[in-house]
């Protein structure tokens, strides 16, 4: 426990050590791909107990800057810079130019983007997605699950749920590549013109499986985003359940001030 100095509580030693290690990573003293010094090395360097170093490394891992490999220790992550996730990424002009939202946004930030399709096919709608789509839980929908990469690093997973009566006559939506502009362009091609996209975000820690899929350290922060794509007929024609590595995104929204 820290002692009081001048009426203020002293910063615990393990926090000081963690902050120094994090600063070394951010300053490039510890470079991407390099191992963080071992527990014994840090014990010798700082003259503290192994327990203090283990506490410090919990704080370092929480920063999202390192990942722990079983039997090898902690390594500095080689993760690309954050990119903006802005409120104009679903502009119709992007779709009309043949770019899906993720690819358009990545191109604007100068990143190399890749999308890996994990599953396309019928699925029973999960309860939350079903409620948003206005159907009963367990109703058959089309599911499209993808894993998104930026500069070779997995940064986001997304599963789209679309009503079967909407998609059954749009064969492109069952294809791995739905064509220029993505699934939203194909929906609009078939008369489902969009009015708005409604997103709900929640920050939390990743589960073990989620951390593995996104190459994150256990307990790393993620952003869970649910999006509803609403048409001018006020129907939700897609619910997208997305999980993003929190250190990879800056969210930028424009909020009108006028009525």
Secondary structure, DSSP 4 states (H G I P E B T S, - for coil): -PPEETTEEPPPHHHHHHHHHHHHHHTTSS-TTPBPPPHHHHHHHHT--HHHHHHHHHHHHHTTSEEEETTTEEEE---PPPEEEETTTT-HHHHHTT--HHHHHHHHTT--EEEEEEEEEEEEPPHHHHHHHTS-TT-EEEEEEEEEEETTEEEEEEEEEEEHHHHTT-GGGGSSS--TTHHHHHHHHTT--EEEEEEEEEEEEPPHHHHHHTT--TT-EEEEEEEEEEETTS-EEEEEEEEEEGGGEEEE-------
